[in-house]
């Protein structure tokens, strides 16, 4: 997945990023050097994907997607 050239030094907020298509979506902007916030209902899955991104020397955070409060927290990444 190639991101638009207009996107520079942004944060990708990916819900459902702990597995499947969401995981792939989280990895794509990370590979291009963007910070990624991985949100998932399964906290361990979100941390696993964020860990994979960090192991590549890139920036990622993981959060459990549990309700309205997480939306505010996610934007502080």
DRENPA-3360 file (N, C-alpha, C; in nm, 2 decimals, always signed):
BEGIN
1 = XXXXXXXX = +0.08/-0.12/+0.00/+0.00/+0.00/+0.00/+0.09/+0.12/+0.00 ~ +0.08/+0.21/-0.10/+0.15/+0.33/-0.11/+0.07/+0.45/-0.06 ~ +0.12/+0.53/+0.03/+0.04/+0.64/+0.08/+0.07/+0.76/-0.02 ~ -0.03/+0.85/-0.02/-0.01/+0.97/-0.10/+0.11/+1.05/-0.06 ~ +0.17/+1.12/-0.15/+0.28/+1.20/-0.12/+0.25/+1.32/-0.03 ~ +0.12/+1.35/-0.02/+0.08/+1.46/+0.07/+0.09/+1.43/+0.22 ~ +0.10/+1.30/+0.25/+0.11/+1.26/+0.39/+0.25/+1.26/+0.43 ~ +0.29/+1.35/+0.53/+0.42/+1.36/+0.58/+0.42/+1.37/+0.73;
9 = XXXXXXXX = +0.50/+1.28/+0.79/+0.52/+1.28/+0.94/+0.38/+1.29/+1.01 ~ +0.30/+1.20/+0.98/+0.16/+1.20/+1.04/+0.16/+1.07/+1.13 ~ +0.05/+1.07/+1.21/+0.02/+0.95/+1.29/-0.10/+0.88/+1.22 ~ -0.08/+0.75/+1.20/-0.19/+0.66/+1.14/-0.25/+0.60/+1.26 ~ -0.38/+0.62/+1.28/-0.46/+0.56/+1.39/-0.54/+0.45/+1.32 ~ -0.50/+0.32/+1.36/-0.56/+0.21/+1.30/-0.64/+0.13/+1.40 ~ -0.78/+0.13/+1.38/-0.86/+0.04/+1.47/-0.87/-0.09/+1.41 ~ -0.87/-0.20/+1.49/-0.87/-0.33/+1.45/-0.73/-0.37/+1.39;
17 = XXXXXXXX = -0.63/-0.30/+1.44/-0.49/-0.32/+1.39/-0.42/-0.44/+1.45 ~ -0.48/-0.51/+1.53/-0.42/-0.63/+1.60/-0.41/-0.75/+1.51 ~ -0.48/-0.76/+1.40/-0.48/-0.88/+1.32/-0.54/-0.85/+1.18 ~ -0.52/-0.95/+1.09/-0.58/-0.95/+0.96/-0.55/-0.82/+0.88 ~ -0.66/-0.77/+0.81/-0.64/-0.66/+0.73/-0.59/-0.53/+0.81 ~ -0.64/-0.52/+0.93/-0.60/-0.41/+1.01/-0.45/-0.41/+1.04 ~ -0.40/-0.53/+1.06/-0.25/-0.54/+1.08/-0.18/-0.49/+0.96 ~ -0.22/-0.54/+0.84/-0.16/-0.49/+0.72/-0.17/-0.34/+0.70;
25 = XXXXXXXX = -0.28/-0.29/+0.74/-0.30/-0.14/+0.73/-0.20/-0.07/+0.82 ~ -0.18/-0.12/+0.94/-0.09/-0.06/+1.04/+0.05/-0.07/+0.99 ~ +0.09/-0.18/+0.93/+0.23/-0.20/+0.89/+0.27/-0.11/+0.77 ~ +0.17/-0.08/+0.68/+0.20/+0.00/+0.56/+0.25/+0.14/+0.59 ~ +0.18/+0.22/+0.67/+0.24/+0.36/+0.70/+0.36/+0.35/+0.79 ~ +0.37/+0.25/+0.87/+0.49/+0.24/+0.96/+0.61/+0.22/+0.87 ~ +0.60/+0.14/+0.76/+0.71/+0.11/+0.67/+0.75/+0.23/+0.60 ~ +0.67/+0.33/+0.59/+0.70/+0.46/+0.52/+0.75/+0.56/+0.62;
33 = XXXXXXXX = +0.77/+0.52/+0.75/+0.82/+0.61/+0.85/+0.72/+0.69/+0.93 ~ +0.59/+0.66/+0.92/+0.49/+0.74/+0.99/+0.47/+0.67/+1.13 ~ +0.44/+0.75/+1.23/+0.40/+0.69/+1.36/+0.27/+0.62/+1.35 ~ +0.25/+0.51/+1.42/+0.13/+0.44/+1.41/+0.07/+0.41/+1.55 ~ -0.06/+0.43/+1.57/-0.13/+0.40/+1.69/-0.21/+0.28/+1.66 ~ -0.18/+0.16/+1.72/-0.26/+0.04/+1.69/-0.36/+0.02/+1.80 ~ -0.49/+0.02/+1.76/-0.60/+0.00/+1.85/-0.67/-0.13/+1.82 ~ -0.70/-0.21/+1.92/-0.77/-0.33/+1.90/-0.85/-0.37/+2.03;
41 = XXXXXXXX = -0.95/-0.45/+2.01/-1.03/-0.49/+2.13/-0.94/-0.59/+2.21 ~ -0.85/-0.66/+2.15/-0.76/-0.75/+2.21/-0.63/-0.68/+2.23 ~ -0.60/-0.64/+2.36/-0.48/-0.56/+2.39/-0.35/-0.63/+2.35 ~ -0.35/-0.76/+2.37/-0.22/-0.84/+2.34/-0.19/-0.83/+2.19 ~ -0.30/-0.84/+2.11/-0.28/-0.83/+1.96/-0.23/-0.70/+1.92 ~ -0.28/-0.59/+1.98/-0.24/-0.46/+1.95/-0.09/-0.44/+1.99 ~ -0.05/-0.49/+2.10/+0.09/-0.48/+2.15/+0.18/-0.56/+2.06 ~ +0.13/-0.68/+2.01/+0.22/-0.76/+1.93/+0.25/-0.69/+1.80;
49 = XXXXXXXX = +0.15/-0.62/+1.74/+0.17/-0.55/+1.61/+0.26/-0.43/+1.63 ~ +0.23/-0.36/+1.74/+0.31/-0.24/+1.77/+0.46/-0.28/+1.80 ~ +0.47/-0.40/+1.86/+0.61/-0.45/+1.89/+0.68/-0.48/+1.76 ~ +0.61/-0.54/+1.67/+0.67/-0.57/+1.54/+0.72/-0.45/+1.47 ~ +0.64/-0.34/+1.48/+0.68/-0.22/+1.42/+0.80/-0.16/+1.48 ~ +0.80/-0.16/+1.62/+0.91/-0.11/+1.69/+1.04/-0.19/+1.67 ~ +1.03/-0.32/+1.65/+1.15/-0.40/+1.62/+1.21/-0.36/+1.49 ~ +1.14/-0.30/+1.40/+1.19/-0.26/+1.28/+1.25/-0.12/+1.29;
57 = XXXXXXXX = +1.26/-0.07/+1.42/+1.32/+0.07/+1.44/+1.22/+0.18/+1.42 ~ +1.09/+0.15/+1.41/+0.99/+0.25/+1.38/+0.91/+0.29/+1.51 ~ +0.82/+0.38/+1.50/+0.75/+0.43/+1.62/+0.60/+0.38/+1.61 ~ +0.56/+0.31/+1.72/+0.42/+0.27/+1.73/+0.38/+0.26/+1.88 ~ +0.26/+0.28/+1.90/+0.19/+0.26/+2.03/+0.08/+0.17/+2.02 ~ +0.04/+0.10/+2.13/-0.07/+0.01/+2.12/-0.17/+0.05/+2.23 ~ -0.30/+0.04/+2.20/-0.40/+0.07/+2.30/-0.52/-0.03/+2.28 ~ -0.58/-0.07/+2.39/-0.70/-0.15/+2.38/-0.82/-0.06/+2.35;
65 = XXXXXXXX = -0.89/-0.10/+2.25/-1.01/-0.02/+2.21/-1.13/-0.05/+2.29 ~ -1.16/+0.03/+2.39/-1.27/-0.01/+2.49/-1.38/+0.09/+2.50 ~ -1.38/+0.20/+2.43/-1.49/+0.30/+2.44/-1.45/+0.44/+2.41 ~ -1.54/+0.53/+2.44/-1.51/+0.67/+2.41/-1.38/+0.73/+2.47 ~ -1.35/+0.68/+2.59/-1.22/+0.73/+2.65/-1.10/+0.70/+2.57 ~ -1.10/+0.59/+2.50/-0.98/+0.55/+2.42/-0.96/+0.65/+2.31 ~ -1.07/+0.70/+2.26/-1.05/+0.80/+2.14/-0.97/+0.92/+2.19 ~ -1.00/+0.97/+2.30/-0.92/+1.08/+2.35/-0.77/+1.04/+2.38;
73 = XXXXX = -0.75/+0.93/+2.44/-0.62/+0.87/+2.47/-0.54/+0.85/+2.34 ~ -0.61/+0.80/+2.24/-0.55/+0.77/+2.11/-0.49/+0.89/+2.05 ~ -0.55/+1.00/+2.06/-0.50/+1.12/+2.00/-0.39/+1.19/+2.07 ~ -0.35/+1.13/+2.19/-0.23/+1.18/+2.26/-0.11/+1.11/+2.22 ~ -0.12/+1.01/+2.13/+0.00/+0.93/+2.09/+0.09/+1.02/+2.01;
% end
